């Protein structure tokens, strides 16, 4: 190539006599250049032939040039501060500076020159990014600095938009900027912010691709000083960038990119961020006539949020959301509105443009000093002193003008120049500090303008260093006080200790981190996501530090190490221990659901005030309660000890929930109520910043068997579990099994059915004769029962407990006196002989029994029934009474229907006579259960109509207590509090069970169904349920009396084959234990056992591949196996004895 024939506009060869280039049609004869720019055909650095000027800015001039070594076109940027630096190109290529500037001239020049140098270094490290301009070379010449860049043939995006009619299609913009955003994400991952993204810093090339330019404002996040300079461009600069101490991060570049997109699609520059702080009047693109999906518009506006914390936290997330919510991607360059065609052929490259108030240079010339790095020591002791007798000898060129040395940009104050020439410099000074220091020399010209040599790196160590001691680790400013930590995202690791040196290497799990800095006594290093991935794989973080020594980082000089366990999911359960005490030490065991009130702030605050003043410290919020979150957020935040439970179900938008909580500042006060492992996992991945999570697990529909649930809770240290009243976890004996108790789980019941059920769950030992202390639930969750209301209800419960605890032989007079003002309904029935009751006649009369009956003892001998309703004021009401005076053998019978709809049948036939049908009986029954003791004498049943339960049952042995001045009551049961079978609940459960079997029948060809009974599986099962069960093949009579408390196993499928039972047969009840061992089906092994009442442990087991699938409680257990997925898909448990209480769980498929 003949370089003398190159066109100065396009760098292609032309004939010497041709003024107009045949390639680009540029007329070289018309080229007029200012006197301060380089003349065409100037050669720089011995290889770059300069052409015409491409552009000029406040801090630089950019030329097109030819790299004569590689024969490629490049762009060269020259550092040139216009107005302060001068050149006369008619006489020289060198630059002179002003001689009339102020004292700040040197600092001003240095800052901007370092900014120029840093831009080159940053871009040079990003050579593999397609969306960013490349740097090829960097050198010093002509008393200034040059950067050699990739030559880009195109126009900037601002001009491109203008040429296309002022607006671009949304899909075209997002498609074109895709590679730029991806490159920025990579930039951010290396800790670099661009900080000057705008349409005029993005180049549109001839092939339609885009390149990001101008890294002069880029910030390496570990840097200080210059990195914090204010760089602002109207409409594209976020609020934090207007302040030198603003919290800048990747969200800063997200704002500028979003603003660039806004300009491209609307044709308008967004309103400045500082103008939007008090009142945000930024118009949506749709309001400006832009057609785009609403979700995509929302993504763009989130990127333009005024506050940094409201924007996307990564460029990748912004890019992904922007593309995924759009209407599609357009490929390649497309024309915009107006169908105008743009010919891209204007050469452009990076030009440094600044707006910093400056000081001028002019007049003087300088020769830049150059150091021979081989003469600079690679290592120095930080205690070294170079003297006149033993100086540091520096070799190089142009050293005779050197008058100062710098270590890490700090001037060496005690420098003494002993001798100097152009090629050698002898100096004396003291070395101070440690670390990797940059060393360079400076020449000052007329005291104003300086020229610096290149920098040489020197490792400076401390020969007198002490071995440091690590005492504490800190994560993002918070001390790590526990033995474990949760790490999900990059963080600042702080190290506290003794004798921490300034210059150290930090070893984190064996990985060396060398960028540590000591600030306020804490050594801080950045731990990135790659290292976090390694830490999580090793499940621990080990930290050790080592000071710099002469030999480098020696093992012998390392500190002690600190090790913490690391878990991907780490739960803080301390809130459970703090649940239940308020300032007055009143026992408050409620988590209040915030529902059932008006959705306005005053009503919500009033309710929260009421609850807080009564000692409630935990409230639960769910969108389903119909209360706006903002109406409760401010109140909860105002109370330091008030915490919030929020529903985090598998099907909800957890990211939106997290953002809402985070914006309200409530994340650290939040306990997430998760309902499945998948919901927990997603919440754990979203909530990355917290060291610990507060979790309550809702157990009823978690898709796991009982044992799987226990194993899962143990694995992740889940200690708080809530359940509904239909759940098998409501069974007190199940919760008190050793395998459950050993995990120390705090159980919470949601909305107990009534006061007795709630009290029984809290204090189960009070209700049983079990010699073993039973552990109750930790607390309950309710919407309506406040602590004050609960205290009133507990007072009523104390009365009931008096009756329950009245032991056999207690005074019946005292019992009847308390009963008379209890508010309970009392039912009487005489069996065999109730004569001689005069010794308790006064107490019975007080209850409302007529005196004429009490005066005719024969009535109590021949039969008597009555119902009395007592009141707490001591009055009573006799609502039913029948008696007879003769032994006619005919029983007295009557029904009593309570206000709640429950019906009782009362029957009495007194003393036995000769009639065959006159066997003595006392009956006070509901359904099939006789609650009377059915003993000789006066049988009494105490009934609570409000809560629909039996409080107590006793009898008075009148015959054997004739004349007894202190007659006792008789009781042949223990601490029973017998809940009646709720007709409404039972009927509701019955319908669910029928529907369950109907659904099984629809899909029975795909299923194998296994059924097994433990203890008792037929009570409350009726013909309707039997008919539903028969649809899947059940023929055994679950509604028959002869099957009561017997063993049962049933397997149903259309391809079972022969079944070999050790005992019993398929689908038949048996008095013996039934076993089906090692039954092989569809590649799985099953073992099924049924033990009826009184047989061994009276339990049922369904074991699949060695895993227990049941909860091992009494009742009917059903496992549904899906032949199409080869997995169990459902487990259902029916407590037939307890009014058809049942729990059905759709099982989550397990990995084989």
ROLO-320544 format. One record per residue (C-alpha): x, y, z; residue in three letters. Coordinates in steps of 0.5 Angstrom, whole numbers, plus 500, padded with zeros to 3 digits. Layout:
<recs>
XYZALA/...
</recs>
This chain:
<recs>
500500500UNK/503507498UNK/501511504UNK/503518501UNK/497517496UNK/491516502UNK/485520502UNK/485524508UNK/478522509UNK/477515508UNK/484512508UNK/483509501UNK/489510496UNK/487515490UNK/492518485UNK/496523487UNK/493528482UNK/486527484UNK/484532489UNK/477529489UNK/477522492UNK/474516487UNK/471512493UNK/468517498UNK/468523493UNK/472528499UNK/475534496UNK/482535499UNK/483541497UNK/477544501UNK/479541507UNK/481547512UNK/484546519UNK/485550525UNK/492551527UNK/492547533UNK/490540530UNK/495536527UNK/496536519UNK/494531515UNK/500525514UNK/503527521UNK/506520523UNK/505518531UNK/508513535UNK/512511528UNK/506507525UNK/500512525UNK/498516519UNK/494522521UNK/488524516UNK/483529517UNK/479531524UNK/473527525UNK/471531531UNK/473536537UNK/471537544UNK/472540550UNK/478535552UNK/480532545UNK/481532538UNK/479525534UNK/482524527UNK/482518522UNK/488515521UNK/492509518UNK/495504522UNK/501503517UNK/503497521UNK/497493520UNK/494497514UNK/487498518UNK/483504519UNK/483507526UNK/481513530UNK/486517534UNK/483521540UNK/488526542UNK/488529549UNK/487537548UNK/484542553UNK/482547548UNK/483554551UNK/488552555UNK/493548551UNK/496550544UNK/499548538UNK/502552532UNK/501546526UNK/505550522UNK/512550526UNK/511544530UNK/506538532UNK/508539540UNK/503542545UNK/504548549UNK/500551555UNK/498558558UNK/503561563UNK/498565566UNK/494560569UNK/492560577UNK/495555582UNK/490550581UNK/492549574UNK/496543575UNK/491539579UNK/486541573UNK/490538568UNK/492532572UNK/485530573UNK/482530566UNK/489527564UNK/487521568UNK/480521566UNK/483520559UNK/488515561UNK/482511565UNK/478511559UNK/483507555UNK/484502560UNK/477501561UNK/475500554UNK/481496553UNK/479491558UNK/472490554UNK/475487548UNK/470482547UNK/464486548UNK/460487541UNK/456493543UNK/462497546UNK/468501542UNK/475497542UNK/481500544UNK/488498540UNK/493502543UNK/495508548UNK/502512548UNK/505519550UNK/507524545UNK/508531543UNK/507533551UNK/500529551UNK/497523551UNK/493519545UNK/488513544UNK/488509538UNK/481506537UNK/476502533UNK/474506527UNK/466506527UNK/463508520UNK/456511522UNK/452516525UNK/450517533UNK/443514535UNK/441522536UNK/442523529UNK/439517526UNK/433518530UNK/432525527UNK/434522520UNK/428517521UNK/423522522UNK/424523530UNK/421517532UNK/423509532UNK/419503533UNK/419500540UNK/421493537UNK/426496533UNK/429500539UNK/429494544UNK/432490538UNK/438494536UNK/440496544UNK/440489546UNK/447488544UNK/449494548UNK/445492554UNK/448485554UNK/455489554UNK/453493559UNK/451487564UNK/458485563UNK/461491564UNK/457492571UNK/459485573UNK/466487572UNK/465493577UNK/465498572UNK/459503571UNK/459507564UNK/455514567UNK/454517561UNK/449513556UNK/445517552UNK/443517544UNK/449521542UNK/454516545UNK/451510542UNK/454509534UNK/449506529UNK/454503524UNK/452501517UNK/450494518UNK/445497523UNK/449494529UNK/450499535UNK/456501539UNK/457504546UNK/462510546UNK/465515551UNK/468512557UNK/471518560UNK/466518565UNK/466511567UNK/467509574UNK/470503577UNK/466502583UNK/473501588UNK/475507586UNK/475514589UNK/476521588UNK/475522581UNK/470517580UNK/465521584UNK/466527579UNK/459529577UNK/457528570UNK/451530568UNK/447530561UNK/440533561UNK/434528561UNK/439522561UNK/442523568UNK/439520574UNK/438524581UNK/444520585UNK/449522579UNK/448530581UNK/451529588UNK/459527589UNK/456522594UNK/450519591UNK/449512591UNK/451510584UNK/450503582UNK/448499576UNK/441502577UNK/444509575UNK/446506568UNK/439503568UNK/436510568UNK/440513563UNK/439507558UNK/431507559UNK/432515558UNK/435513551UNK/430508549UNK/424513551UNK/427519547UNK/428514541UNK/421512541UNK/417518543UNK/422523540UNK/422527546UNK/428528552UNK/425525558UNK/424531564UNK/430532568UNK/430527574UNK/432533579UNK/425536577UNK/421530578UNK/423529585UNK/417533588UNK/412532583UNK/413527577UNK/410529571UNK/414525566UNK/409523561UNK/408515559UNK/410514552UNK/403512551UNK/400519552UNK/405521547UNK/402517542UNK/407511542UNK/404504541UNK/407499546UNK/404493551UNK/402496557UNK/407491561UNK/413493557UNK/411501558UNK/411499566UNK/418496565UNK/421502561UNK/418507567UNK/420502572UNK/427503569UNK/426511569UNK/424511577UNK/426517580UNK/429513586UNK/434508585UNK/431503589UNK/425503585UNK/429501579UNK/431494576UNK/437492580UNK/441489574UNK/441491567UNK/440484565UNK/433484569UNK/431490565UNK/433488558UNK/430481559UNK/423484562UNK/423489556UNK/424484551UNK/419479554UNK/414484555UNK/414487548UNK/410485542UNK/416481538UNK/423483536UNK/425486529UNK/431483526UNK/436488522UNK/436495520UNK/429498519UNK/427505516UNK/423509521UNK/417513521UNK/416517514UNK/419511510UNK/425516510UNK/432512508UNK/438514511UNK/445513508UNK/450511513UNK/457514511UNK/459519516UNK/465517520UNK/465518527UNK/469516533UNK/469517541UNK/471524542UNK/472527550UNK/467532551UNK/467535558UNK/463541562UNK/468542567UNK/470549569UNK/477550567UNK/484553567UNK/488555561UNK/495553559UNK/499556553UNK/506558551UNK/511553554UNK/514546551UNK/516540555UNK/519534554UNK/516528557UNK/520524562UNK/521516561UNK/523511566UNK/526505565UNK/522500569UNK/528496570UNK/532501574UNK/526501579UNK/526496585UNK/520491584UNK/520490592UNK/521495597UNK/521495605UNK/516500607UNK/521502612UNK/527504607UNK/530511607UNK/534512601UNK/540517603UNK/545521599UNK/550516601UNK/546510598UNK/541514593UNK/536511589UNK/538511582UNK/533512576UNK/535511569UNK/531513563UNK/530519558UNK/528526559UNK/530526566UNK/534532567UNK/527536567UNK/524532573UNK/523536579UNK/518531583UNK/517524585UNK/510521586UNK/508515590UNK/500513589UNK/499520586UNK/502523593UNK/508527592UNK/514525596UNK/515531600UNK/522529603UNK/525528596UNK/532531595UNK/535530588UNK/542529588UNK/544529581UNK/540528575UNK/542528567UNK/537526561UNK/539519562UNK/540518570UNK/537521576UNK/539520583UNK/534521589UNK/534521596UNK/527520600UNK/524516605UNK/519510603UNK/512510607UNK/506506606UNK/505499604UNK/502496598UNK/502496591UNK/504503590UNK/505507583UNK/511510582UNK/512516577UNK/516522576UNK/514529574UNK/517535570UNK/514542571UNK/514547566UNK/514554569UNK/511552575UNK/504551571UNK/504545567UNK/507538568UNK/509532564UNK/509525568UNK/512519566UNK/509513565UNK/508509572UNK/512503575UNK/509499580UNK/512497586UNK/510492592UNK/512495598UNK/512491604UNK/513492612UNK/518488615UNK/516489622UNK/509487621UNK/505483626UNK/501477625UNK/494479625UNK/488476629UNK/481476626UNK/476477631UNK/469478627UNK/466478621UNK/461483618UNK/456482612UNK/454489609UNK/456493615UNK/452488620UNK/456483625UNK/455476624UNK/454473631UNK/451466629UNK/455460627UNK/451460620UNK/450465615UNK/446465608UNK/449468602UNK/445469596UNK/448475592UNK/455479592UNK/456483598UNK/462487602UNK/465482607UNK/468486613UNK/474483618UNK/475486625UNK/481484629UNK/488486632UNK/494489628UNK/490489621UNK/495492616UNK/493496610UNK/496492605UNK/494485606UNK/491479602UNK/484476604UNK/483469603UNK/476467602UNK/475459602UNK/482459599UNK/481465594UNK/485471594UNK/482477594UNK/487483594UNK/483489593UNK/482490601UNK/481496604UNK/481498612UNK/476503614UNK/474505621UNK/478499623UNK/474494619UNK/478491613UNK/473490607UNK/473486601UNK/468485595UNK/465478595UNK/462477588UNK/457472586UNK/462467583UNK/465466589UNK/459466593UNK/457460588UNK/463456591UNK/462458598UNK/455455598UNK/458449594UNK/462448600UNK/457450605UNK/462454609UNK/466460609UNK/473460611UNK/476467612UNK/484468613UNK/488474612UNK/495475610UNK/500481611UNK/505483605UNK/512481606UNK/518481602UNK/517474600UNK/510476598UNK/504473602UNK/507468606UNK/503462609UNK/507463616UNK/504470617UNK/497468616UNK/492470621UNK/488465625UNK/482463621UNK/474464622UNK/469459619UNK/462460619UNK/457455616UNK/453457610UNK/446455608UNK/442457602UNK/436457606UNK/437460613UNK/431461618UNK/431465624UNK/426462629UNK/428467635UNK/421470634UNK/417464636UNK/421465643UNK/418472643UNK/411471641UNK/407471647UNK/409476653UNK/407484653UNK/409489657UNK/404487663UNK/406480662UNK/399478660UNK/400471656UNK/397473649UNK/398467645UNK/394470639UNK/397472632UNK/391476629UNK/389476622UNK/387483620UNK/381482616UNK/373483618UNK/374491618UNK/373497614UNK/378498609UNK/380505611UNK/386507615UNK/383510621UNK/379503622UNK/385499621UNK/389504626UNK/384503631UNK/383496630UNK/391495631UNK/391500637UNK/386496640UNK/390489639UNK/397492640UNK/394495647UNK/392488649UNK/398485648UNK/398482641UNK/405483637UNK/404479631UNK/399480626UNK/397477619UNK/396480612UNK/393477606UNK/390480600UNK/384476601UNK/382480607UNK/380486603UNK/385491606UNK/390495602UNK/397494605UNK/399501605UNK/393502611UNK/397497615UNK/404498613UNK/406505617UNK/403503623UNK/407496623UNK/413500622UNK/412505628UNK/412499633UNK/419496634UNK/416490637UNK/410489632UNK/411484627UNK/408482620UNK/406475618UNK/404475610UNK/401470606UNK/406467601UNK/403462597UNK/405458591UNK/401461586UNK/402469588UNK/406474585UNK/412474590UNK/416479587UNK/411484587UNK/410482594UNK/417483596UNK/418489593UNK/412492596UNK/415490603UNK/422492601UNK/419499599UNK/415500606UNK/421498610UNK/418492613UNK/422486610UNK/426485617UNK/419485620UNK/416480616UNK/415473617UNK/413469611UNK/407464611UNK/409459606UNK/404453604UNK/409449599UNK/416447598UNK/416451592UNK/413457595UNK/419457600UNK/424456595UNK/422462590UNK/421467596UNK/428464598UNK/431466591UNK/427473591UNK/429475598UNK/437475597UNK/439481602UNK/437478608UNK/442474613UNK/436470615UNK/429469613UNK/423468618UNK/418463616UNK/412459618UNK/410453614UNK/402452613UNK/402444613UNK/395442610UNK/397442603UNK/404442602UNK/404436597UNK/408431602UNK/407425607UNK/407426614UNK/414423614UNK/416427608UNK/414434612UNK/418432618UNK/424431614UNK/423437610UNK/422441616UNK/428438620UNK/433439613UNK/431447613UNK/430448621UNK/423450620UNK/420451627UNK/414454626UNK/408450623UNK/400452622UNK/395448620UNK/387448620UNK/382444624UNK/381439619UNK/388437619UNK/391431622UNK/396435625UNK/390437630UNK/391431633UNK/394432640UNK/397425640UNK/400425633UNK/403432635UNK/406429641UNK/409423638UNK/417423639UNK/419424632UNK/415430632UNK/417433639UNK/424432638UNK/424437633UNK/421442637UNK/416445633UNK/412451635UNK/405449632UNK/399454631UNK/392452629UNK/388457625UNK/381459627UNK/379453632UNK/372451631UNK/370454638UNK/373456645UNK/373448648UNK/377446641UNK/382452642UNK/383451650UNK/384443648UNK/389445643UNK/393450648UNK/392445654UNK/391438652UNK/393435659UNK/387439662UNK/383434658UNK/385427659UNK/387422664UNK/394421660UNK/399420665UNK/404423660UNK/404430660UNK/402432653UNK/404438649UNK/399443647UNK/400448641UNK/404454641UNK/399459639UNK/393460635UNK/391465629UNK/384468629UNK/381474626UNK/375475631UNK/377473638UNK/381479641UNK/386477648UNK/380481652UNK/375477649UNK/379471650UNK/380472657UNK/372473658UNK/371466655UNK/377463659UNK/373465665UNK/367461663UNK/372455661UNK/374455668UNK/367454670UNK/367448665UNK/373446668UNK/371445675UNK/365440673UNK/370436669UNK/375436675UNK/370434680UNK/373427682UNK/369421684UNK/367422691UNK/366430691UNK/361433694UNK/354433690UNK/351439694UNK/357443692UNK/357441685UNK/349442684UNK/350449687UNK/356451682UNK/351448677UNK/345453678UNK/349459676UNK/353456671UNK/349458664UNK/349451662UNK/344446660UNK/343440665UNK/339434663UNK/337429668UNK/335421667UNK/333416673UNK/335409672UNK/333403677UNK/332407683UNK/332414685UNK/329414691UNK/331418698UNK/334424695UNK/331429700UNK/339430702UNK/340434696UNK/333436695UNK/335444696UNK/340444691UNK/335441686UNK/330446688UNK/335451686UNK/336448680UNK/329449678UNK/326442680UNK/319443682UNK/318442690UNK/312437689UNK/316432685UNK/322433690UNK/316431695UNK/314425692UNK/320420692UNK/316415688UNK/317419682UNK/324418682UNK/324411683UNK/319409678UNK/322414672UNK/324421671UNK/327426666UNK/328433666UNK/332439662UNK/334445666UNK/337451663UNK/341455668UNK/343462668UNK/349466670UNK/345470675UNK/343464679UNK/336463675UNK/334457672UNK/328455667UNK/325448667UNK/324446660UNK/322439660UNK/320434666UNK/316428666UNK/315423672UNK/311417674UNK/308414680UNK/307407678UNK/312401676UNK/308400670UNK/314398666UNK/313403661UNK/319408660UNK/319415660UNK/321418653UNK/322425650UNK/326429646UNK/330436647UNK/332440641UNK/337446644UNK/337453641UNK/343451636UNK/339445633UNK/342439637UNK/337434639UNK/337430645UNK/333424647UNK/332422654UNK/329416657UNK/328413664UNK/324407666UNK/326407673UNK/326401678UNK/326394674UNK/319390675UNK/317383672UNK/315386665UNK/320383660UNK/321390656UNK/322394663UNK/330393664UNK/333399667UNK/336405663UNK/338412663UNK/339415657UNK/341422655UNK/343421647UNK/345425641UNK/346421635UNK/348414637UNK/352416643UNK/349415650UNK/352421654UNK/348419661UNK/353414665UNK/347409665UNK/348408673UNK/343406678UNK/341413681UNK/340420678UNK/344421672UNK/346428670UNK/349431663UNK/352438663UNK/351441656UNK/354447653UNK/349450648UNK/353456646UNK/359451644UNK/355445642UNK/359440647UNK/358436653UNK/362439659UNK/361433664UNK/357427666UNK/356424673UNK/350420677UNK/348420684UNK/347414688UNK/341416692UNK/340409694UNK/346408698UNK/347415700UNK/340415704UNK/341419710UNK/348421708UNK/349429711UNK/355430706UNK/353426700UNK/358424694UNK/357425687UNK/359419682UNK/363419676UNK/366413672UNK/370417667UNK/377421667UNK/378428665UNK/373428659UNK/371434655UNK/366430650UNK/365434644UNK/359433640UNK/359431633UNK/357437629UNK/352436624UNK/353441620UNK/361440620UNK/359432619UNK/355433613UNK/360438610UNK/365433611UNK/361428608UNK/359431602UNK/367433601UNK/368425602UNK/363423597UNK/366428592UNK/373425593UNK/371418591UNK/367420585UNK/373424583UNK/377417584UNK/372413580UNK/372418574UNK/380416573UNK/380409576UNK/383406570UNK/389411571UNK/389409578UNK/391404583UNK/388405590UNK/390402597UNK/386403603UNK/387401610UNK/384402617UNK/387403623UNK/384402630UNK/377404627UNK/374406620UNK/367405620UNK/364410625UNK/360415622UNK/360412615UNK/353411612UNK/350409606UNK/351415601UNK/359414603UNK/358407602UNK/355408595UNK/361413593UNK/366408595UNK/363402591UNK/365406585UNK/372404585UNK/370397587UNK/369397595UNK/364392597UNK/366391604UNK/360394608UNK/363400612UNK/356402614UNK/355396617UNK/355395625UNK/359388624UNK/365392621UNK/366396627UNK/373397630UNK/376391625UNK/382391621UNK/381392613UNK/386393607UNK/383394600UNK/387395593UNK/383397587UNK/386397580UNK/384394573UNK/391390573UNK/392388580UNK/393381579UNK/393376584UNK/394378591UNK/398374597UNK/396376604UNK/400374610UNK/393375614UNK/386376611UNK/384378604UNK/383384600UNK/377388601UNK/374384607UNK/374386614UNK/377382619UNK/378381627UNK/385379626UNK/391383623UNK/391384616UNK/398384612UNK/400385605UNK/408384604UNK/412386598UNK/407387593UNK/410389587UNK/407394582UNK/409398576UNK/416397579UNK/415399586UNK/414395592UNK/408396597UNK/407393604UNK/400394607UNK/398393614UNK/391394618UNK/390393625UNK/383394628UNK/382396635UNK/386392641UNK/391389636UNK/398390637UNK/399398636UNK/392399632UNK/395402627UNK/395402619UNK/401403615UNK/402404607UNK/409403605UNK/412405598UNK/419403597UNK/421403604UNK/417410605UNK/411411610UNK/406414606UNK/401415612UNK/400419619UNK/399412623UNK/393415626UNK/387411627UNK/382412621UNK/381410614UNK/388411610UNK/388412602UNK/394412598UNK/392414590UNK/398411585UNK/398414578UNK/400409573UNK/401414568UNK/406418572UNK/408412576UNK/408416582UNK/403417588UNK/399423587UNK/394423593UNK/394421600UNK/387422604UNK/386420612UNK/379420614UNK/378420622UNK/371416622UNK/370416629UNK/371424630UNK/365426626UNK/369424619UNK/375429620UNK/379428614UNK/385431611UNK/387430603UNK/394432600UNK/396432593UNK/403429593UNK/408433589UNK/412428585UNK/419425588UNK/425424584UNK/427417583UNK/
</recs>
